[in-house]
């Protein structure tokens, strides 16, 4: 029987020496780079309320799409993942396809936002943004593109205000919150969420980051930085790495009351698919959604496993339901090379077929 | 293993130590933060801190794994040696510290790092001159004793807090003991994975490949544990215990603030709730105005449409009337005046 280790001592020595050399040479590159900007595709502020800003993204050409699409992002992290860098931008790719894109930047909640509820977010902020876009375009209904938790919000909103949504796209969106492979959900089942929110108030971004790192502690907190050594001598790659680091750790605190409701009613009680969810005074019945739906999930998503997204088709009443499996992870669906080629064109094609 | 191989490894260890020391000196001279201090706010410094922690763990592992002694991979290179439990255990021992270090690193930098929070709170209370707090460390010994006298309420509070801290310490120890299982299970998994790579072409030919395989094994073991019922319950209990401590700390702080006339957390919450309700009321009021405005515009549009119809009808009627001269202009003017009046009249009615 052979040994699994076929490591020549001289080669091992060379490998380690190379690592040291790369480190020494690369640190100078790292020090000179500073904060990396996002793509910052030109945009116009359309509406502002409290911490929220509604942006209209401006392409170089006039959009050909007649119905605008509003991107609804999650409350965790920031919407700039959709416009991360020049060559990795979902919104730029959508503009290039001729879509007319708006997006909501939820902003950074502080103590004054501690008592914002899901009703405030969905039937308040989101509803007003939708109304403003409808009014600007003289339309009864617009398209929604909900991402992750923002996809869940878009589903709830469409169920409550079906007359205002023409087409619905959900990306990496949790629908069934109690699937066996959902680690986040598993961890919160024994938590006393009331005690948690009462004690914490708003939930600090650092705590959220801790939870995400603990999903894959070695990969996300050690291996990633060891692999970084390989790109220390490549300023372009290093900038991309730093930009992604900025996005990962540039995350807002969570408004306490909204967090409480989301964890209890979605993660713990799974009310969205049980049909007994209520936001404010309005019942949320997924069966009310008869709009065309494009549900995009990532096959290697460790945050929102595919099994959490796929059940959507069983709970809505639409007869026009399409699923798209993207080969990649929760972040790769926006920033990978494959995503640049596949995601925006697929969304555009699907929308065009329904205009 | 040849002597030549041992020489290479000794050379490497000396080289690695020298490089590491030089690198650390360079960073310190450049004003970089201490690698294991609290992460600073500047993004690149934060990145440096995390990178350094990771690289140091990796560097330690490399030195151990590549060591010339019995724990090094050198002895493992011999035919069949990697299957011998004693040799394997000795070799794999090099893999244990990095996981624990990594988790501890994440913990200490996060909001879950209760230890430093606790110390800060205790010091703040002591500085504020809150009597009785100096005895907090011994409060555990007071548990079960009846409280009495002028400071009775404070004694009860402290006993409750001491009990909560005790609960937290115990559950936190259980949590970390669970995490330790990851190392054991992960190493067993690594052994299995190594067993699947004995064929030529599948063998590991670099230290980095071995490290990556170790990460795969540990993450698999961790994932399995993290999805277990036991982990769910212990994790939940740990969070709950910590929140209980925090809540009791807040209650004590609140009492002190009230005595000193400083706004309390409860008061801020009360104000926040009122502000939020005012925001809702304001938005509802705007919506009502908007809809009322929309209704008014709609009514005006309907009136204009009606007037247009009337105008068209009067023009049509004028055409059929046999009129000489310029009376059409007069009719037109009259219609315009009439339309304005009608509109004003309708407007004043709405008011």
Boltz contact constraints between the chains, C-beta under 6 A:
constraints:
  - contact:
      token1: [A, 1]
      token2: [B, 198]
      max_distance: 6.0
  - contact:
      token1: [A, 2]
      token2: [B, 198]
      max_distance: 6.0
  - contact:
      token1: [A, 3]
      token2: [B, 77]
      max_distance: 6.0
  - contact:
      token1: [A, 3]
      token2: [B, 82]
      max_distance: 6.0
  - contact:
      token1: [A, 4]
      token2: [B, 194]
      max_distance: 6.0
  - contact:
      token1: [A, 4]
      token2: [B, 197]
      max_distance: 6.0
  - contact:
      token1: [A, 4]
      token2: [B, 198]
      max_distance: 6.0
  - contact:
      token1: [A, 4]
      token2: [B, 203]
      max_distance: 6.0
  - contact:
      token1: [A, 4]
      token2: [B, 204]
      max_distance: 6.0
  - contact:
      token1: [A, 5]
      token2: [B, 73]
      max_distance: 6.0
  - contact:
      token1: [A, 5]
      token2: [B, 76]
      max_distance: 6.0
  - contact:
      token1: [A, 5]
      token2: [B, 77]
      max_distance: 6.0
  - contact:
      token1: [A, 5]
      token2: [B, 204]
      max_distance: 6.0
  - contact:
      token1: [A, 6]
      token2: [B, 203]
      max_distance: 6.0
  - contact:
      token1: [A, 6]
      token2: [B, 205]
      max_distance: 6.0
  - contact:
      token1: [A, 9]
      token2: [B, 5]
      max_distance: 6.0
  - contact:
      token1: [A, 9]
      token2: [B, 8]
      max_distance: 6.0
  - contact:
      token1: [A, 10]
      token2: [B, 8]
      max_distance: 6.0
  - contact:
      token1: [A, 12]
      token2: [B, 66]
      max_distance: 6.0
  - contact:
      token1: [A, 12]
      token2: [B, 207]
      max_distance: 6.0
  - contact:
      token1: [A, 13]
      token2: [B, 8]
      max_distance: 6.0
  - contact:
      token1: [A, 13]
      token2: [B, 12]
      max_distance: 6.0
  - contact:
      token1: [A, 15]
      token2: [B, 206]
      max_distance: 6.0
  - contact:
      token1: [A, 15]
      token2: [B, 207]
      max_distance: 6.0
  - contact:
      token1: [A, 16]
      token2: [B, 12]
      max_distance: 6.0
  - contact:
      token1: [A, 16]
      token2: [B, 62]
      max_distance: 6.0
  - contact:
      token1: [A, 20]
      token2: [B, 19]
      max_distance: 6.0
  - contact:
      token1: [A, 35]
      token2: [B, 43]
      max_distance: 6.0
  - contact:
      token1: [A, 114]
      token2: [B, 272]
      max_distance: 6.0
  - contact:
      token1: [A, 115]
      token2: [B, 272]
      max_distance: 6.0
  - contact:
      token1: [A, 115]
      token2: [B, 273]
      max_distance: 6.0
  - contact:
      token1: [A, 115]
      token2: [B, 276]
      max_distance: 6.0
  - contact:
      token1: [A, 183]
      token2: [B, 226]
      max_distance: 6.0
  - contact:
      token1: [A, 186]
      token2: [B, 227]
      max_distance: 6.0
  - contact:
      token1: [A, 186]
      token2: [B, 232]
      max_distance: 6.0
  - contact:
      token1: [A, 187]
      token2: [B, 235]
      max_distance: 6.0
  - contact:
      token1: [A, 189]
      token2: [B, 232]
      max_distance: 6.0
  - contact:
      token1: [A, 190]
      token2: [B, 232]
      max_distance: 6.0
  - contact:
      token1: [A, 190]
      token2: [B, 233]
      max_distance: 6.0
  - contact:
      token1: [A, 190]
      token2: [B, 236]
      max_distance: 6.0
  - contact:
      token1: [A, 191]
      token2: [B, 236]
      max_distance: 6.0
  - contact:
      token1: [A, 191]
      token2: [B, 239]
      max_distance: 6.0
  - contact:
      token1: [A, 192]
      token2: [B, 240]
      max_distance: 6.0
  - contact:
      token1: [A, 195]
      token2: [B, 243]
      max_distance: 6.0
  - contact:
      token1: [A, 196]
      token2: [B, 243]
      max_distance: 6.0
  - contact:
      token1: [A, 199]
      token2: [B, 243]
      max_distance: 6.0
  - contact:
      token1: [A, 199]
      token2: [B, 246]
      max_distance: 6.0
  - contact:
      token1: [A, 199]
      token2: [B, 247]
      max_distance: 6.0
  - contact:
      token1: [A, 204]
      token2: [B, 111]
      max_distance: 6.0
  - contact:
      token1: [A, 206]
      token2: [B, 110]
      max_distance: 6.0
  - contact:
      token1: [A, 206]
      token2: [B, 111]
      max_distance: 6.0
  - contact:
      token1: [A, 207]
      token2: [B, 111]
      max_distance: 6.0
  - contact:
      token1: [A, 210]
      token2: [B, 110]
      max_distance: 6.0
  - contact:
      token1: [A, 210]
      token2: [B, 112]
      max_distance: 6.0
  - contact:
      token1: [A, 213]
      token2: [B, 106]
      max_distance: 6.0
  - contact:
      token1: [A, 216]
      token2: [B, 219]
      max_distance: 6.0
  - contact:
      token1: [A, 217]
      token2: [B, 102]
      max_distance: 6.0
  - contact:
      token1: [A, 217]
      token2: [B, 103]
      max_distance: 6.0
  - contact:
      token1: [A, 218]
      token2: [B, 102]
      max_distance: 6.0
  - contact:
      token1: [A, 218]
      token2: [B, 215]
      max_distance: 6.0
  - contact:
      token1: [A, 218]
      token2: [B, 218]
      max_distance: 6.0
  - contact:
      token1: [A, 218]
      token2: [B, 219]
      max_distance: 6.0
  - contact:
      token1: [A, 219]
      token2: [B, 219]
      max_distance: 6.0
  - contact:
      token1: [A, 221]
      token2: [B, 102]
      max_distance: 6.0
  - contact:
      token1: [A, 221]
      token2: [B, 106]
      max_distance: 6.0
  - contact:
      token1: [A, 222]
      token2: [B, 54]
      max_distance: 6.0
  - contact:
      token1: [A, 222]
      token2: [B, 102]
      max_distance: 6.0
  - contact:
      token1: [A, 223]
      token2: [B, 215]
      max_distance: 6.0
  - contact:
      token1: [A, 225]
      token2: [B, 50]
      max_distance: 6.0
  - contact:
      token1: [A, 225]
      token2: [B, 51]
      max_distance: 6.0
  - contact:
      token1: [A, 225]
      token2: [B, 54]
      max_distance: 6.0
  - contact:
      token1: [A, 226]
      token2: [B, 54]
      max_distance: 6.0
  - contact:
      token1: [A, 226]
      token2: [B, 58]
      max_distance: 6.0
  - contact:
      token1: [A, 245]
      token2: [B, 47]
      max_distance: 6.0
  - contact:
      token1: [A, 246]
      token2: [B, 43]
      max_distance: 6.0
